[in-house]
Amino acid sequence: MFNSMMRVRPFFAALLVLWLGMFVTEPRAQGAASVASFPTKPLRFVVPYPPGGPLDVMARVLAEKVKASVGQPVVVENKPGAGGNIGADLIAKAQPDGYALVMGAVATHAINPWLFASIPYDSVKDFAPVVLVASVPNVLLVNLDFAQKNNIQTVQDLVAYARKNPGQLNYGSGGSGSAGHLAGALLSARAKVEMVHIPYQGAAPAQLALLSGQSALMFDNLAAAANLIREKKVKALAVTTKARSGLLPELPTMQDAGIEPFDIGTWFGVFTTAGTPAAIVEKLHTAYMAALAEPEVKERLKAMGSEAAALSVAQFSAFVATERAKYQELVKLSGAINQ
């Protein structure tokens, strides 16, 4: 009987190994199949800001192009609130399968981590960068009547006025900790001038304040300010990025004007949830890069003053990390109070 048991045990052991192997290899096979067939259902594309802005418009244009590329609908949802944190958090906590995407921005991924006392996500650990969509310069705008009355033609003229009139120069922005606020704080620090910051509830009210003369200057997104500049409703002095804008190449950079280092821009790009398989992230990257290469999309980006930046997934990831570190310093410099 002992010999019989010895003969049976190897049989059951082999059976057990075979049974366990089914559980190990089957999920792997299913996983490989799901990656290869991705996507098999609609994609959710969250815009963490209200409808109608440049970021929202671009998201909807891209959604149509990507739909044609991947063969599945790309459903755009606006989930505004808390400076973009609410919409970003939805994707941070989604299933890591590539079906949930967010149009993240410099605010959600580089500024807000330092501006808010706490946010519900980690802008690095909770996301997988997919593609950089656009990088748009900000532009220094001056109220037209103020510029004419005080002969403000250049950044140097503005700095000279500020030094002669400390604390008398008001600049508006879309809110405390916004890119416009940070740019104004950086100008104050680099040029060693004293200016008064007036935060508004968004860039549109800040623009109206500038046009009416309630504020003397503001740093605005070039895409939003381009029409005001063309119509000569404001005086544009410089762009805030290292390179000049292709949209208005005659405008110098802040660094050209001797205010350096100075490099602040508005950017936005597509992210999915951390843990999404790399092969799926690459599929999404390829689909969005193809959409960005479409003539219609390129024209829209050009009209926004966007500088083309064909970054790989790894390069975009490194870019976000660099931006996050840069804005940690700028938020501290601005004195913006964490909300």
C-alpha positions in Angstrom: 0.0 0.0 0.0 2.9 2.4 0.8 4.3 1.8 -2.6 0.9 2.5 -4.2 0.7 5.9 -2.4 4.2 6.8 -3.5 3.1 6.1 -7.1 -0.1 8.2 -6.7 1.5 11.3 -5.1 3.6 12.2 -8.2 0.5 12.0 -10.3 -1.5 14.4 -8.1 1.6 16.7 -7.9 1.8 16.9 -11.6 -2.0 17.5 -11.8 -1.7 20.3 -9.2 1.1 22.0 -11.2 -0.9 21.8 -14.4 -4.0 23.3 -12.6 -2.0 26.1 -11.1 -0.4 26.8 -14.5 -3.8 27.3 -16.0 -4.4 30.2 -13.5 -1.0 31.7 -14.1 -0.9 31.6 -17.9 -4.6 32.4 -18.7 -4.6 35.9 -17.3 -1.3 36.7 -19.1 -2.9 35.5 -22.3 -6.0 37.6 -21.6 -3.9 40.6 -20.8 -1.9 40.3 -24.0 -5.1 40.0 -26.0 -6.7 43.1 -24.3 -3.6 45.2 -25.1 -3.6 44.0 -28.7 -7.3 44.7 -29.2 -7.4 48.1 -27.3 -9.6 49.9 -27.5 -12.8 47.9 -27.6 -15.1 50.5 -26.1 -15.5 54.3 -25.9 -12.7 56.4 -24.3 -13.6 58.9 -21.6 -11.8 62.2 -22.1 -12.2 64.6 -19.1 -11.6 68.3 -19.4 -11.1 69.7 -15.9 -12.3 73.2 -16.9 -15.6 74.8 -18.2 -16.7 74.5 -21.8 -15.6 77.0 -24.4 -12.0 77.7 -23.5 -9.0 77.0 -25.7 -8.2 73.8 -23.8 -11.8 72.5 -24.1 -12.1 73.4 -27.8 -8.8 71.6 -28.6 -9.9 68.6 -26.6 -13.0 68.3 -28.7 -11.2 68.7 -32.0 -8.7 66.0 -31.0 -11.5 63.7 -29.8 -12.9 63.6 -33.3 -9.6 62.9 -34.9 -8.7 60.2 -32.4 -12.1 58.6 -32.8 -11.4 58.1 -36.5 -7.9 56.7 -35.7 -8.9 54.1 -33.0 -12.4 53.2 -34.2 -14.1 54.0 -30.9 -15.9 57.2 -29.7 -13.9 59.6 -27.5 -16.4 61.2 -25.2 -15.4 64.6 -23.8 -16.7 65.5 -20.3 -16.3 68.9 -18.6 -15.6 68.4 -14.9 -14.5 71.9 -13.7 -13.8 72.9 -10.1 -11.0 73.6 -7.6 -8.6 74.9 -10.3 -8.8 71.7 -12.3 -8.3 69.4 -9.4 -11.7 67.8 -9.5 -11.5 66.6 -13.1 -7.9 65.5 -12.7 -8.7 63.5 -9.6 -11.4 61.5 -11.5 -8.7 60.1 -13.8 -6.1 59.7 -11.0 -8.5 57.2 -9.4 -9.8 55.5 -12.5 -9.0 52.0 -13.6 -5.5 51.8 -15.1 -6.7 50.4 -18.4 -6.3 53.4 -20.7 -10.0 54.1 -21.2 -10.0 57.2 -18.9 -8.0 60.3 -20.0 -7.7 63.9 -18.9 -6.6 67.0 -20.6 -4.2 68.1 -17.9 -2.4 71.4 -17.8 0.3 73.4 -16.2 -2.1 74.2 -13.4 -3.2 70.7 -12.6 0.2 69.1 -12.9 2.8 71.7 -12.0 1.2 74.6 -10.1 -1.6 73.2 -8.0 0.6 70.8 -6.0 2.3 73.8 -4.5 -0.7 76.2 -4.5 -3.2 74.2 -2.6 -2.6 73.1 1.0 -3.7 69.6 -0.1 -5.0 68.1 -3.3 -6.6 64.6 -3.7 -4.0 63.3 -6.1 -0.3 63.1 -6.7 0.4 64.8 -10.1 3.4 62.5 -10.8 2.6 59.1 -9.1 -1.1 59.0 -10.1 -0.8 59.7 -13.9 0.8 58.3 -17.0 1.7 61.1 -19.4 0.5 60.4 -23.0 1.3 63.4 -25.1 2.0 67.1 -24.9 -0.7 68.9 -27.0 0.3 72.5 -26.9 2.7 74.9 -25.3 1.5 78.5 -25.5 3.4 81.6 -24.4 2.0 84.2 -22.1 2.3 87.8 -23.1 2.8 91.0 -21.1 -0.1 93.4 -21.9 -0.4 97.0 -20.9 -3.6 99.2 -20.9 -3.5 101.3 -24.0 -4.4 104.6 -22.4 -1.8 104.1 -19.7 0.9 103.1 -22.3 0.2 106.2 -24.4 0.0 108.6 -21.4 3.3 107.4 -19.9 5.0 106.5 -23.2 5.4 102.8 -22.3 6.7 101.2 -25.5 9.0 98.5 -24.1 9.5 96.4 -21.0 12.3 98.7 -20.0 9.9 101.6 -20.1 7.5 99.8 -17.8 10.2 98.9 -15.4 11.5 102.4 -15.3 8.0 103.7 -14.5 7.6 101.1 -11.8 10.8 102.1 -10.1 9.8 105.8 -10.2 6.4 104.9 -8.8 6.8 102.1 -6.3 3.6 100.4 -5.3 1.5 102.5 -7.8 1.4 99.9 -10.6 -1.5 97.4 -10.5 -1.4 94.1 -12.4 -4.4 91.8 -12.7 -4.5 88.0 -13.1 -7.0 85.2 -13.3 -6.5 84.4 -9.6 -4.0 83.9 -6.8 -1.4 81.4 -8.0 -2.4 81.6 -11.7 0.2 81.7 -14.4 -0.5 85.4 -14.7 0.1 86.0 -11.0 3.3 84.0 -11.0 4.6 85.9 -14.1 3.9 89.3 -12.4 5.6 88.1 -9.2 8.6 87.0 -11.2 8.8 90.4 -13.0 8.7 92.1 -9.6 11.5 89.9 -8.3 13.8 90.0 -11.4 13.4 93.7 -12.0 13.3 94.6 -8.3 10.1 96.7 -8.6 7.1 96.9 -6.3 3.7 96.2 -8.0 0.3 95.4 -6.5 -1.4 92.2 -7.6 -5.2 92.2 -8.1 -6.6 88.7 -8.4 -9.9 88.2 -10.4 -12.2 85.3 -10.7 -10.7 84.1 -14.0 -8.8 85.5 -17.0 -11.9 87.0 -18.7 -12.6 89.4 -15.8 -8.9 90.3 -15.6 -9.0 91.2 -19.3 -12.0 93.5 -18.8 -10.2 95.2 -15.9 -7.2 95.8 -18.1 -9.3 97.2 -20.9 -11.2 99.5 -18.5 -8.0 100.7 -16.8 -8.7 99.2 -13.4 -5.4 97.5 -13.8 -2.4 98.8 -15.7 -1.0 95.5 -17.0 -1.5 91.8 -16.9 0.2 88.6 -18.2 -2.3 86.7 -20.3 -2.3 83.6 -22.4 -1.4 84.5 -26.0 -4.2 82.4 -27.4 -6.7 84.5 -25.4 -5.0 87.8 -26.0 -4.2 87.5 -29.7 -7.4 89.3 -31.0 -7.0 92.1 -28.5 -3.4 92.6 -29.7 -4.4 92.5 -33.4 -7.3 95.0 -32.8 -4.8 97.3 -31.0 -7.0 97.4 -27.9 -3.9 96.7 -25.7 -0.2 97.3 -25.9 1.8 94.0 -26.0 5.3 94.3 -24.8 6.9 90.8 -24.7 6.2 87.1 -24.5 7.2 85.2 -21.4 8.9 82.1 -22.9 12.5 81.6 -23.8 11.8 81.7 -27.6 9.7 84.2 -29.5 6.2 83.2 -30.7 5.6 82.3 -34.3 2.3 84.0 -34.0 3.7 87.4 -33.1 7.5 87.1 -34.0 8.0 90.8 -33.6 7.4 90.6 -29.9 10.6 90.2 -27.9 10.9 87.8 -25.0 11.2 89.0 -21.4 14.8 87.8 -21.5 15.4 89.8 -24.7 14.3 92.8 -22.6 16.9 92.0 -19.9 14.6 90.3 -17.4 16.2 87.0 -16.9 15.9 84.2 -16.3 12.2 84.3 -17.3 10.4 81.3 -18.8 6.7 80.9 -18.0 4.2 79.4 -20.5 0.8 77.7 -20.6 0.8 74.1 -21.7 -1.7 71.3 -21.7 -1.5 67.6 -22.6 -3.2 64.2 -22.3 -2.7 61.9 -19.3 -4.1 58.6 -18.3 -4.1 56.7 -15.0 -0.8 55.4 -13.6 -0.4 51.7 -13.9 -1.9 51.6 -17.4 0.2 49.1 -19.5 3.0 50.8 -21.4 1.8 49.3 -24.7 -1.6 50.9 -24.2 0.0 54.2 -23.4 2.1 54.0 -26.5 -1.1 53.2 -28.6 -2.7 56.3 -27.2 0.4 58.4 -27.8 0.5 57.2 -31.4 -3.2 58.0 -31.9 -2.9 61.5 -30.4 0.3 62.3 -32.3 -1.5 61.4 -35.6 -4.3 63.7 -34.6 -1.9 66.5 -33.9 -0.4 66.1 -37.3 -3.7 66.7 -39.1 -3.8 70.0 -41.0 -6.9 71.3 -39.3 -5.4 70.6 -35.8 -2.1 72.2 -36.8 -3.9 75.3 -38.0 -5.8 75.6 -34.8 -2.6 75.3 -32.7 -0.9 77.9 -34.9 -3.8 80.3 -34.3 -3.3 79.8 -30.6 0.4 80.7 -30.8 1.3 77.1 -29.9 4.9 76.0 -30.4 5.1 72.5 -31.9 6.8 70.0 -29.6 6.8 66.4 -30.7 7.8 64.8 -27.5 7.9 61.1 -26.8 6.1 59.7 -23.8 9.4 59.6 -21.9 10.2 63.2 -22.9 6.8 64.4 -21.9 7.1 62.7 -18.5 10.5 64.4 -18.0 9.0 67.8 -19.1 6.2 67.5 -16.5 8.8 66.7 -13.7 10.8 69.8 -14.7 7.8 72.0 -14.8 6.6 70.8 -11.4 10.0 71.7 -9.9 10.1 75.1 -11.6 6.6 76.1 -10.3 7.4 75.0 -6.8 9.9 77.9 -6.7 7.6 80.3 -8.5 4.6 79.7 -6.2 6.9 80.3 -3.2 8.2 83.4 -4.8 4.7 84.8 -5.5 3.6 84.4 -1.9 0.3 82.8 -3.1 -1.6 81.5 -0.2 -2.4 77.8 -0.3 -6.1 77.4 -0.5 
